[in-house]
């Protein structure tokens, strides 16, 4: 029996279908402790993640409740299920299981793993956010600095922008009827590769960011293209955001990104395609001065009747979310954190 591992990712569902996905790999680096290593040991962890060897064409079986469905992994080990799913269940997080039990070229492979998927509440918003330089300080505009930070700073040393966590926690309460904690579905859509999935999830957990479904870029399996991590075309982000929005025709969406790469252009295209499906667009300013192109694109989005906020500090975005009524009430600890100090008369 040949060893293999299943790397599963958080999935999502609506009232009719379920979407889950993952990779079949020879061996996946295990243990959360590797993300808190320091120095060369942490650099070694990142290099190991970009040296993962995938296994192609193995039969993969999804099981949840009374549902059993088969598919085959693609050439890069990736598999995806989008299947009819009408089992009655409450909104929130639920567990699914995937197994591999197959024989190829006389070699038998077996693996089994479980992960979660999210079924939104009826009055939810969908929150779609970029990662690098939107909530995670990454210096995406400077490729070598970004690589240096990726290799040298573990998840405990990496930092989110000031107040960004408070803003995302606030948005987790956004509701068109009654605010309910964690009622909204969050998607973190990025040009980072699947190799960095666990690092991003761990960073989000450590910093109190809302639990999210991640949509990342094609996995890399060698150091020859490691130096190009996060680079190249961002067209996949447009496709994935399109897929998310069409999957949830009943939801409105809030989009968050930054002006370091292509988020403003991508979000403008999304808003032109789905003007009634986008509630608000937030873009972080990553340089000392605002960018004229981004300002122009945000104006064109606003002309569609969509609220926009181009901000240098998340405090401005928080105030905007409250003033525009994206939430009816905010948790006391969040309001206290962003309220200006009261001066004694």
Secondary structure as UniProt FT lines:
FT   STRAND          2..3
FT   STRAND          5..13
FT   STRAND          17..25
FT   HELIX           32..36
FT   HELIX           39..49
FT   TURN            50..51
FT   STRAND          59..64
FT   TURN            65..66
FT   STRAND          67..72
FT   TURN            75..76
FT   STRAND          78..84
FT   STRAND          92..104
FT   TURN            105..106
FT   STRAND          107..119
FT   TURN            122..123
FT   STRAND          125..129
FT   TURN            133..135
FT   TURN            140..141
FT   HELIX           143..152
FT   TURN            155..157
FT   TURN            162..163
FT   HELIX           164..171
FT   TURN            172..173
FT   TURN            181..182
FT   STRAND          185..193
FT   HELIX           194..196
FT   HELIX           197..207
FT   STRAND          212..217
FT   HELIX           223..228
FT   TURN            229..230
FT   HELIX           235..247
FT   TURN            249..250
FT   STRAND          252..258
FT   HELIX           263..273
FT   TURN            275..277
FT   STRAND          278..284
FT   HELIX           292..302
FT   TURN            303..305
FT   STRAND          307..311
FT   HELIX           314..323
FT   TURN            324..325
FT   HELIX           332..338
//
